[in-house]
Amino acid sequence: MAQQTLSFSRADSAKFFRTLNKRVNNYFKENNIKRTGNWQLWVKTVIMFALFLTPYFLLLTLNMPTWAQILLTIVMGIGMAGVGMNVMHDGNHGSFSNKEWVNRLMGSSIYILAGNVYNWKVQHNVLHHTYTNIHGHDEDLEAGRILRFSKHAEWRKHHKFQHYYSILLYGLLTINWAIMTDFQQMSRYMKRKLSYGKLPHPVVNWSKLLISKLIYVSMWIIIPITLTDLAWYEVLIGFLIMHYVAGLILSVVFQLAHVMDEAEMPMPEKDGTMKNTWAIHQLKTTVNFGRKNWFINWYTGGLNHQVEHHIFPHISHIHYGKIAKIVKDTAKEFNLPYKEYETTRKAIKAHFKFLKEMGAPPALQA
């Protein structure tokens, strides 16, 4: 991956972000509300953890038919994705609460989702939120040689089928966290001395990773094998089903925001400068979807409001629905794009259409 230093333009003669930021700040001030989560977020947190962990304890304590066990592992996967999008995400952005210890606690839920706080904050908060959709800098565009998400990525013959096989690979997201990705990322990030805040001591950081992985394996594999009558392969199958459901949900939600034809993927000049200011760059590289669907808004933790999230990552997703009108109206006032799909179905269709376009030989691409 390129390590060129990038810088965004500071030329915003129309003062878009200054105006938008003032209006959003006024919204919170006039309504006398905090920018962090509220009682609604706490209720949602209880529900998501219940979806995730209640089936786990039922499987440990009750004898039930195979079909019921499979159903519970699917529910666990839905809950797992829900905790990631609603609890962990806000916690690690520092937007869950105005109390730092609460944010750390909620952000640490990533450890029972198979991830690692340090890796996630570097990849998501630093690389993705800073260098959104910039090939070679935003790792969310990286998919090895298997998938091609950008015209700037190398094309291979098998990519012409990626709009068919991609959905099968999307479900492997979180299981990759558990087995391989975290170790690769930590090695890479520590060598580059990347961090979100103070750079952790290598020994401490690696120790946390290894210990958390041991606890994770114990919780999800060793304990179920030890305390239940399930065979080891039945536990592993359930474990994989849970991860596949969660990975599929998370991958699709993530891709709908940035891996779309409407989401620009600009490259820097030779000297590392970007054409737009950071805030305008976010508008051009990010897409919303299904904003008027109450369930999508509720379950995805506001990740369907990616425009609002990318410009105001330290505001809890609980407020995105309210500030969306401010963002959209201000963008329109400054003749800037506000990209969105009315429904999630249309966004999904557009995403796989884009994958097909990226899978075509470069000579055939527009």
N, C-alpha and C positions, 0 to 999 in steps of 0.2 A: 504494500500500500504506500502511496506517495506520502511524503512527510513535509511537503512544501508548506511554508507559512502563508496563510491567507489573511487578507484584510478586506473588510467591507467598506464600500464608499461611505463617506460622511456627508455627501452632498444631498441634502433633502431640503431644497429651497422652499418647497411648499410646507415643510414642517408637519408631515403626516403623522409620524409617531408621537411627536410632542402634543399634537392636538388630540389624538386618540387616547393617549395615556392620561391626559387631563380629564377627558370626558369619563373614562372608566373610573378614575379616582373619585370624581364627583358623584358617580353612581353609588359607590360604597359609602361615601361621606353623607350624602343626602338621605340615604336609606338607613344609615346608622348600622351597618352590618360589616362583619369582618370579611377579609378576602379569603380566609381559610374555610375549612369545613364547618358544618353546623350539625344540629341534631339529626337531620336527614342523612348525613354521611355516616353517623354512628349507627343509625338503624340499618342502613344498607350494609355496613360492615358486619353487623351481627348476622344478617341474612346470608351474606356471601360465605362467611366462615361456617355457618350452619350447613349450607349446601355442600361445602367442601369436606367438613370433618364429621358430620353426623353419620353419613353412610359408612365412613371408615370405622367408627365405633360399633355400628350395627353389624358390620361384617366380622368384627373381632368377637362379638358376643352372641350372635344368633346363628343358628343353623337355618339355611334357607335354600330354595332350589336354585339351580344354576342361572335360570333366566333372571331371577331377582338379583343375584350377585352381579350379573352383567349390567343390569339396569342401574344399580347403585354405583358402579364404577363410572358409568356415563355421567350420572349426576355429579359425582366427584370431579370429573373433568370440567363440567360446566361451572361448578363452584370454584375450582382451581383458577380458571380463566377469570372468573368474576372477582376473586380476591386480587389477582394481579392487576386488573384494569381499574378497580375501584379503591383498593386499600393500599397496596404496595406502591402503585404509581404515584398517588398523591403524597404518600409518606416520603418517598425518595425525592420528590420535587420540593419538599418542605411546605406543602400546601394543605396537608391534612389538618393541621392544628397550628396555633400560634405558640405552642409549647414544643420546644425542640426535642425533648425526650419522647413525646408522643409520636412525632414524625419519625424518629429513629426506630421506635418500637414497631410502628406500622410498616415502615420501609423494610424492616428486618423480616417481615413475613415472606420475603422472597426466598429465604432459606428453606421454607417448607414447600416452595414451588420449584425447587431444584436449582435456583440461581444463586448469585452472589452480589452483595450490595456494591462492593467496589467496582466490579466489572460492569454492572448495570449502569451505575452513575457515570462511568467514563464513556461507555458506548452510547448511552441514551442522552444524558444531560450535557455532556461535553461534545462528543462527535456529532450526534444526530441533531440536537437542537441548535448547535452553532453552525454546522456546515450542512444543513438540510439539503439533500438531493444533489450534493456535489460529489461526483464520481471520484473515488480515490481518497475521500475524506469521511464521508458518511457511510459507516459500515452497514447500515440498514439496506444499502444497495448492493452489498456484497453477498453473493451466493455461490462462491467458489466457481467451478466450471459447469455446475449443473444447471443453473438458471441464469438468464440474461435479463436484467432489469433496466438497463440503460443502453442507448446507442453508442455510448463511449466505452462499453465493455466489449471484450473480444467475443466474436461470434464463432460458434461451433455448430457442426452439422446437426447434432441432436437437439439444438435449441428450437428447431422448427416444429418439434413436438411438445414444447414446454407448456403450451396452453392446455394440453391434455394431462401430462404427468405431474404438473406443479401442485395440483390439489392433493396428490398422494404424498408429496414431500412436505407440504405445509404442516401436516400433523406431527412431524418429527421435531418441531422447534424446541419444545421444552425437554424432550428426552435427550436431545443434543446438549442442552444446558447441563443436564445431570451427568452425562458421560464424558463429554469431550470439550465443548465450547469454553466452559469456564477456565479450564486449565490452559487452553491455547490463548485466550484473551488475557489472563493474568500475566502470563509470560511475556506477551507482546506489549501490554500496557506498562508493565514495570520496567521493561527495557527502555521504553520511550519516555519514562518518568511522567506518565499522564495521571492526573487525578482530578477529582472534583472536590477541591479544598486541599487540605494538607496531604502530601504524599505519604502513604503509610510505610512503616518499616517492612522491608521484604520478608523477614522471618515471621513477623506478626501476621502479615497479610496471607502468606502461604499457609501458616498454621491455621488461621481461621477457615481458609478454604478446605483444607484436608479434614479438620474436625467437623465442619458443617456437613461435608459429604458423608462422613461416617455416620453421623446422627441421622442424616436423611435416609441412607440405606437401611439403617436399623429400624427407623419408624415405618417405612413403607414396604420393606421386604422381610427383614429378619423377624421382627415382632409378629407380623401376620402368619409367617410360617411356623413360628414357635407356639403361638397362643391359639391357633385354630386347627381344624382338621383338614384344611386346604392343603393340597399337594404344592410343592414348590413351583411347579409349572403353572398351576392355577393362579397363584399369587402373581407371578410374572406376567401372565396374560392380563389380569386385572389391572396391574400397574401400567402396562403398555396401553390398554384401552383408555384409562384415565388420562395419560399423557397425550395420547393421540387426539382425543376430543379437545383438550385444553389447547394443544398446539395448533390445531386446525382453526379454532375460534380466534386465537390471538394473531395468528399469521394473516388470516383474511382481514381482520379489523385493521391491522397495521398497514397492509398493502393498499387498502382502499384510500388511504390518506396521501400516499406519495408515489406509488407505482401505477401511474395513470397517464394517459396522453395529455391531460390538462395540466398535470404537475410538471413544471419546467425542471430541467436538469442542467443548469448552466455550468459552464467551466470558467475558471479564473483566467485572467490574462497571464502572460509569461512571467510577469513580476509578482504574481500571486494576488492581484487585486480583483475584486468582484465588482460588477457593474452597478449593483444596487446597494442601498443601505440594508442593514440586517433585517429590519422590520418589513421592508418592501420585498426583500428576498423571501421571507416567510409567506407572504401573500401569494407570490408567484409559484412557489414550490409545494404548496399544501392545498388539499381538497377536503371539503366537508361532505357528509352524506347523511341522509335520513334525519335531518335536524328536527322534523316535526313528528317523528315517530317516538312516542313516549317510552316504549320498551327499549328501543335502541339507545335512546338518551340515558335511560336508567341503567341498563345492564352493561353497556360498554364504558361506563365511567367517563362519559363525555369525550371519548376518543373519536366520536363522529364529529365533534366540534374541534377538529385539528387546527383550523385557522386561529381560533381563539386560544387554544392551548399553546400553540407555538409562539404566539406573540406575548402571551401572559402565562408562562409555565408555572409561576408561583401563586397563581390564583386557583383555588380548588375547582374541580370540574362541576361541583354543585351549582356554580354561578354562571356557567357558560351559556346556558339557555337565555339568561337575562342580558348578558353583555353582548350576545351575538348581534343584536339589532344595532347596537352602538358601533361595533366593528364594521358591519356591512354598510351601514349608512355613511360612515366616515370614509371607507374605502371608495364608495361611489362618489362622494363629494370631491375626493382628490383624484378622480378618474383612474383609480387603481382596481385591479381585479379582486373579486371575492368569489372563489371557485367552489361550487357545491353541486351535488347530485340530490335531487328531490327525494329519491328513495334509495334504500340500501340495495335493492334488487338491480336498479340501473347502474349503481356503482360497481357491483360485482361483475355485471355483464361487461362494463367498460374496462375493468381490470384485466379480464381474460382476453378481451379483444386487443388490449395493449400488449399482453404477453405474446399473442400471436404475431403482432407486428414486430416486436423485438426478436422473435424467433425466425423471422424471414431473413434470407441472406441480405447483407447490407446493400447490395446493388439494387435490391427490390424495395428497399425502404424509402419512404418519402423524405 
